[in-house]
Amino acid sequence: MRPVRARDSISLPFESSTPSIARTKLAGFLTINRASSGVIDNALIVISEMIANAVSHGVPTSEGTVEISWTINGDLLELSVHDAGEGGSLEPIDFDEDSLSGRGLSIINRVADRWWVDMSQGTRVNAELALSREV
């Protein structure tokens, strides 16, 4: 089992501005933990898409929020976004350069090293990115 080095969890309003707030907090967390700029860039893309999908297609918690967490676990960055929505299908779809929507899961699929969905209690989308640590 890899050692957990750092983690953070936040509940943010179920609103279109939430990805921006989360990106700022995640960038600070990763900077403090000395992640490479490439990892930070990729993590910000993935968390933005995860939250945007939750806010667009999910359901807020009873408190009107979406729950977001990130963990540095050994050599991985683990990202998680949870909303209260149930059911539905979460599969990446093909899109072309003229598509105005529907890109979120395809982007996550391309940027994250691994991602998956847990629908056992609401909808939780998880993603992992390999960390490139600067010495």
Order of alpha helices (4+ residues) and beta strands (2+ residues): beta-alpha-alpha-beta-beta-alpha-beta-beta
